[in-house]
Amino acid sequence: MQKVIDLKKLWKNDYFKTLIAVVLIVAIVVGFFFGMQLVLGIAVPVRVVESGSMCVPYDGACDGWLSLDHPFAQTLHKGDIIIIQAVNPADLNANYPNSDIIVYRNPNGVTPIVHRIVEKQEIDSTLYFKTKGDGNGPVKWPAIPNYYDNIPDTKGVPQNLIEGKVILRIPGFGWITLFMRGNSWALPVVIGLIILLLLI
């Protein structure tokens, strides 16, 4: 009986309720992320657009959708959050300009590249994809380095580098992440504010 009374007192404690709320929020966020990984079949299903290469004009204001009759009405802007789904490369739409937007690993850097497919070809049983940003010039294909002799390969992006295709755009919310990355002081300030709110 004493244990039941102690639990009731504990539940009435505001600090205990706050702790439970924080634990539940963290569990929901982590569970949601792992659930997305499982459903979408990709290790990193959520990314932030970091450059203006998909913006028309390139790296411009990019502050609204293009008119619906424009071939790139469904383009991406810097600061957008994108949802990515794993895909069989053979199923990718290469019907440019209405083709799929893909995310592929960059052999020259850490950050993956987000571009639209322009052309698909099969060479020696491997699919290659020529891609470009919607805001880039008329012919700007990626030069993927050959792994053996470091000579740029102009065939396009090999299928083994493709992580997935973009299936959803959430406008603007990625600016928070870009701001945090660009300012070393931002993350400690945010963590400090969260701790302060919890203490209050």
Buried (B, 14 or more C-beta within 10 A) or exposed (E): EEEEEEEEEEEEEEEEEBEEEEEEEEEEEEEEEEEBBEEBEBEBBBBBBBBBBBBBEBBEEBEEEBEEEEEBEBBBBBBBBBBBBBBEBEEBBBEBBEBBBBBBBEBEEEEBBBBBBBBBEEEEEEBBBBBBBBBBEEEBBBEBEEEEEEEEBEBBBBBEBBBBBBBEBEBEEBBBBBEBEEEEEEEEEEEEEEEEEEEE
